[in-house]
Amino acid sequence: MFKRRKSLFWCLLAALFIPSQIVLAVAGQQGSGGYYNYLPAIMNRYVQPYSVRVNVPYFSGNASDHFSEAAIFWFGKVTPSENYADIRFAYDQTKLWVYVAVFDQYLWYNPSQSNPSTLTDWDAITLLINLNGNTGNFPDTSSYRFIGAMSWTSDYSEPRYQAAYQGNGTGWSLASIIFKTRPGYRSPFNDNTKSGRGWAMTFEIPFSSLGFPGKPPDGTLWGVGVQMHDRDSQAGPPQPVKNWPDFMQRDTPSTWAQLRFGLPAYGAQPGSPAGTTLIREDASRGINVPDAGVGGTLGNLCPGDDNFIWNQWGNLNFGSGTGVNIQNQSDVADWPCFSKYYITFPLNAVPSGKTILSAKLILHQWGGSDGTPKPVASLIQVFTVKDDWGEGSITWNNAPPPLENVSQAWVDVYFMPTNAWPGAARVWDVTYAASRAYDTGQPLRLALYEADSNYHSGKHFTTSDAESWNIEGRPALEIKWGN
C-alpha cells in the first residue's frame, strides 16, 4: 500500500512540471477507432475526447474518377448563419484527393485577392496534413496547411486563390509547394439578394510534393484536419471557423484525425461458433433498437422552399418513421435530398465473456429513387459513432459525428413487387465494430451514408418502427460468438 501511494505521489508531483498541452494517457490511447481516455496533467490542459479515423480507399486509376466510392465524413450544421460539409477522401498512385461539398446560402469571394493571409476571410477550405500521424503539440516540418479559397472559375484555381504553409516548430511558414485546387459552386456570387445552395472545393496533393516517390504503403497513418471558412456579406466579418473533427485545433496536430491509407480487412474472425444471437426490435422480448433517418429522409424528401430548408430542414426529427432513405450525390444544389441513417443495437443479449467471431448488419430494402437518368447501385458506408442519441430528438444538425468508416457494401436498385415483404435483404459486415463495442461494454452505435455521384441515388429501407406484421423486415444484427 505504501509503495502505491508513493508512486502516485511522484506521478502527481511530476505532472506539475509537464509542459503545456501534454496529457497522460491512462487507457485506450491507441486503437482503430477506439476511444481516448485521458488524465489531464494539469488543469486547463487540452484533453482530446475521442479519436477519429478515416480509412481511405486506393484506386489504380485517377482517384477523382471514383467519386462515389470515396470515404465520406461530415461536420457542421444547416442554418442561415452556419454551414455544413461532406468531405470525401481517396488516393491513387500519385496523389491524395480530397473533395469538400459545402451547404452555404450566400457565397462570397474576393475579386481583388492578392494577400495569402486574407484567403480565409472569405469562403474557403483549409486542409491540414501531418506526415507523422496525429502527433505533436506544434506544427513541424512534417505538418502542412493547404488553403483553397472560392473564386469565379470552373477550372483549377488561380494561384492567388490558394496557398501552402509548412510547419516550422512553433507555427507556420508560407511555402512553395505544388498542389491543385478546383472550386465548384451552385450559388450566386457576392449577392445576398439571391439565395443559393452551396459550393465545393477539390484538393489534389501530389505525393511527390511531400517527398514521396509514390503512394505511401498500405496502413500508413497521417494526421488530417479540415477547417471551413465562411463569409456571408461583403462587409463581413467572417463567420466563426468550423473544424473537423470538432475538437481539432489547427496548430496542434495531436488533436487532428487519423488518415489511414487503404481499407483494413475487417471481417469474420477464425474460431468455432458456440452460439448465434439475433438482435432486432421486439417489444415482446424487451429488445429496443432505436433508429432514425435524418435530413432528406422519407417524409422530408427534397423540399424546395428556401425558408424551410435553411431554417427548419436540419432541425426536424423523423425517429418514428417506418421507412428511411439513404442518399447523396455530387450536385450540392440538391442537398435537401441528402439523408443519413442512425441505428443503435444493444449487445447485452450476447453472453458475457465470449469472442465475437462475426457480426452482420441486415437491412431490408423495399424501394428507392426513380427518374431520369436511371438510378444505379450505391456504395453505402457504415460508420461507428461515439455518443448516444434520442430517437425522438435526433436531427441532421445534432446527430453525433462519425468516428470511423468500418464497412461498406454495394446496394443495387430495387423496387419491390406487390406484397413481396420484407423486400431485399442487404448485408454489411460489422464484425470489427461489434467486437470493439462488446469488449468495451458499449452498445453498437452506427450511422449509414453514401458518397454517391448520380442523381436519384436514394435507397429505401424498413426501420425498427415497422408494424409487427413486418417484424422480419426490421433491421437486425446477427452475431456469431465463440468461447
N, C-alpha and C positions, 0 to 999 in steps of 0.2 A: 504493500500500500504506500509506504514511504517513497519507494522508487518511482511509482506512478505519479505521485503528487510532485515530486522533484522534477520529473521530466516535463510535466505540464507547466510548472513554474518557469522553467527555462524557455519553453516554447513561447509562452506569452510574453516573457521579457524580450526575447529575440524579435517578436512581432513589432515591438515598438520602434525598431530600427530598420524595418523593411521599407524600401523606397516607395514613393507614391505610385499607386495604380497596380502594385503587385499583390496578389492574393494567394492564400494557401488552399490547394485543392485537397479536400478530405475524403471525397468519394466520387467515383464515376467521372473522373475528369475527361477520359478519352473513351471513344467508342462510337461506332457508326450510328449517328442519330440519337445517341443516348443523352441523358440529362446531365448537366453540370451542377454539382453541389459544391459550393464554395464557402469557406470560412473567411470573412474579411480579416486581413492582417491588422488593419487599423480602422477606426471609424472614418466614414466618408470616402473609403476606397471603392473603386468601381468593382461591382460584382456582376459577372455575366450570368444571366438567369438560366440559360439553356443553350444547347448547341443546335446549329442549323447546317445541314449538309446537302449540297446539290450534286447528284450523280449525273455527269454529263455524257451523253451518247456520242460515240465516234462514227463518222461516215467516211467511206473511202473516196467518195466524190466531193463535190462542193457542199459544205455544211449548210449554206443558205438554201440549197435545193431540198432540204429536209425539214422545212418549217414546221410541219405538222407532227414531226417526231422528236422535236427538241424537248429537253426538260423544261418545265414551266413552273415558276414560282410567282408569288404575288404579294403586294402590300399596298397600304393606303386606303382611302375612303372616297366615296362618291358624294360630294356635296357641292354647293355653289362656290365654296372657297377652298375645298380640299380635292386633291387628285388621287386617283387610283392607278396602279400599273401592273401589267403582266410582264414578267421577264422570261425570255426564252434563252436557253444555252445549248450550244452544240459545238463540235470541233471536227476538223479534218486533218489531213497530213500537214498542212501549212499554217493553220490559224485557229484561233478561238473566235467564235461568232456569238454575239450577244445582241438580242433584239428586245427593246423595251417599248410596249404599247401603252400610252397614257390616255386616261379618260380626263378631258380638260375642256371646260366650256369656253374659255377665252384664251387664245393663243397670241403671245406677244414675243416678238424678236426685235433685235436692234439693227436697223438697216445700216447704221454707221459704225458697226462693230470694228474695233481696232485694238483694244487692250485686252489681253488674255485674262487679266484679273477680274474683268467685269462680265465674263461669259455667263456665270451662274447668277447674275442679276436678272436674267430673262429665262424663258422656258429652255431647260437644258437637262442633261443627264450626266452624272459623274459615275464612272466605272472604276472601282478600286481593285487592284490585284496585288497579292503578296506571294512571291515565289517560295517562301519558307512556310507556307501554310498560314493558319490564323494564329500567329505567334508574334510577340514583340509589343513593347509599350510605346514605341515611336516608329515612324516610317524610316527605314534604312534603304540601302541601295537595292534591296530586293523588292521594295514597295513602289508601286506605280499608280498614278492617278490620271485617268483619261477623261476628258470633258468633250461632249458633243452638244453644241447649242443649236437651237432651231434657227433655220434660215429659209429664205424663199428660193428653193431649188428642188428639183426632183431627182438630182443625181448626187454623187458624192459631195460632201460639204466642201465649201471653200476653206482654205487653210485658216482664215481668220475666225471661223466659227468652230474651231476645235483647238485643243491644247493638251499637251502631255507634261506631267511632272514626275520626278523621281525623288524618293526619299533621300535625305542627307544625314540621318541620325537624330535630328531634332525636329525637322519639318520637311518642307517640300521645295524643290528647285525646278524651275522651268527646264524642260529637256527636249532635245531634238530627236524624237522617236517616231519612226514611220508607223502610222496606223490610219484606218479609214473610218469615217462616219458617214451615214446617209440618213437624212431626215425624211419623214413622210407625214402627211397631215390630212385631216378631214374637218378642218375648221377654217373660218376666215381669219386672215392675219390682221393684227393690230386694229381691231374693230369691236368694241363692246356693244354695238347696236345689233349685232347678229350673233346668235347663239351657235356654237359649234359642238363637235363631239369629241375630238381628240387629235393626237398626233403620235408619231413613233420615231425612234432613233435606233439605227443599226450601228454596231461596232464590229470592226474586223481587226483583230490584233494579231499580226504575224508572229509566229513563234521566233522567227529569226530576229525580230526587233527586241526580243527579251533574252537573246543569247542562246537560243536553242536551234540546232540544225533541222529539227523536225518536231513532230508531236511528242510530248512527254510520255514516258512509259505508263501503261495502264496502272491505275491505283495511285498515281502521283496526286498529292494534296497541295492545293494552293489556297490562299485566303482570298475571299471575294466579298465585295460590298457594292451597293448601289445607292446613289442619292438622287432624288427627284427634285428639281428646282422649278418653281412656278412663279409667274408674274401675271397678274390679271388686269393690269391697266398700264398706260404709258407712264403715268406719274409714279406708279409704284406705291410703296416699296414692295419688294418680292415677298411672297408668302413664305411661312416657315418651311425649312427644308424637311422632306420626308426621307427617312433612312430605311434601308433594308440590309440586314434584319433591323427590327425596330429599335433594338438596344445598341446598335452599331455606333461607334464613334469614329469619325473619319481618320483621325490621326493616331488611332490605337489599333493596329492590326489584330491584336489578340481578341478584339470584340467583333471581328468580321465573321462571316460564314465560311464554311469549308467548301471548296470546289474540288470534286474528285473526278479525275479523268477516267472515263469508262463506266459502264453499268456493272455493278457487282453481280456475281452469280448467286443471287438469293434464291433459295429453293428448298425442296424437301430434304431432310437430313436422314442419313442411314440409321437403321435400327429396326427392331421388331415391334410392330404396334401391339400395345396391350389394351387399347380401347379407343373408341371414337366418341367425340362429343359434338352434337349439332346444336348450335345456339341460334335461336330465332325468336322474334317477338311472339309471346304466348302467355296471355294473362292467366290462363288456367294452370300454368306451371310456374307462375310468378316471375317470368322472364321478360324484362323490359329492354328493348333495343331501340333507343331513340335515334331518329334520323330526320333530316330536313334538307330540302333544296334551298339555295339562296340565289338571289339575283333574278335573272330571267327564266325562272323555273315555270312549271305549268301553273297557270293562274296569274302569271305576271310576264307572259312571253311577248317580248318585242313591243312594249308600249312606246308611243312616239311623241307624246306631249312633252315639250321641253320643261315646263314647270314641274311635271310629275317626275320625270327621270332624274332631274338634278336635286329635287327636294324630298322625294318620297321613295323612289325606287330602291335605293340602298339600305333603307331602314325598315322594309317590310318583312314580315315573318310568314313562312309557309310550312311550319312544322307539322301541321295536321293533314297535309295533302296526301292522297293515296297514290299519287304518281309524281315522278320527278324527272327533270330534264337535265342532261349534261351537255354543254355546248360552248364552243368558242369558234373564232375564225380570224382571218388576217385583216379584214376590213374593220378597223377600230370604230368606224361610224355606227356599226351595228351592235355595240356593246350592250344595249338594253336586252339583247337576246342571249347574252352570255350567262351561263349558270354552272354552279358547283353543287356538290352533294356531300353532306357530312353524315357520318354514322358512327355510333359507339357500341361495341359489344362487351358485355360483362364476361369475365373469364372465370368467375367463381364456380361455375359448373364443372370445370376441369379439376379432377382430383389434385390435391397438393402434392408436391414432391415429385412431379413427373417431368419428362422431357418432351417438348413439343417436336414431333417429327415432321408434321406438315400442317398447313392451315390454308384453307381455300375460302375466299370471299365469293359468294354466289348471289348474283342479282338476276332478276328475270325481266327481260326486255319485251315490250309489247308494241312499240311503235317508234316514231321519230319524225324529224322534219321532212317535209316534202316540198318539191318545187323544181324550178329550173335555174341553174343546171342540176342535173340529177344528183341526189345525195350519194356519198361514198362512205366507206368504212372509216372509223375514227380510232386512233390510238388513245385510249383512256388510261390515265395515270392515277396511281394510288399514292397517297401521302400520309405519313403519320402527323398528328397534331398533339400538342402538349396539354392544352387546357380543356377542362370541362366546359360545356356549353348547355344552354337550356333549349329544349325542343320548342318551347313556346315563346322564345325570345331571340333565337339566333337569326341574324340578318347578314347580308353581304358585308355591311360595314363593321359589324362586331364579331364576325366569325373568327376563330383562332387561326393564326398563320400556320403554314406548313413547316414541319421540322425537316423531313427528308422524303424524297421520292423513292418508294420501296418496291413498286411493282408497276407493270403496265401490260395491257392486252388489247389486241385489235377487236373492235366490236363492229360487226357488219350492219348494213341497213336491214331493217326487219319491220314488216307490217303484219301484225298477227291476223290470221284468218278468223272469221267469226267464231266465237265461243271456243277458241283454242287455248284457253288459260291453262297453265300460268304463263305461257309465252316461251321465249327462247332463253335458256339458261346461259349466262355469261360468267366466266370464272377468272379470278385473279389469284395468283399465288402470293399469299401474305405471311408465309412461314416465318420469315425473319422478323417482321413487325410483331406478330403474335407471340413469338418466343421472347422477345425483349419485354413486351408488356407483361407476360406471365411471370417472368423471372423477377420483375420489379414490383409485382403485386398491383399492377395498374390495369384498368380496362383497356381494350384495344380501340383507340380513337383514330379514325381515318377520315380523309377527305378525298374526293374524286374530282378530277378536272381534266381538260384536254388542251392540246396546243394546236388544234386543227386550223386549217387554212381555208377550206371550202365553205361557201355558203351552204345553208341547210344541213349543218353537221349534227344537229341535236339528236340525241338518243334518249328514249323514254323508258323508264323502269318503274316497277312497283315498289312501294315503300312499306315500312313496318305498320303503317296505318291502314293497309288493305283490309277489307272485310274478312271475317272468319272463313267464309266460303273459299277464299283465295289464300289461305294460310301458306300453302306451298309456294306461292309467288312472293312471299315476303323475303327480304334479304336474310341470308344465312351465313354462318361461319362454321365450316366443318373442320374440326381439329382431330388429328390422329396423334396419340401420345403413347410414350413408352415408359418403361420403368428405369 
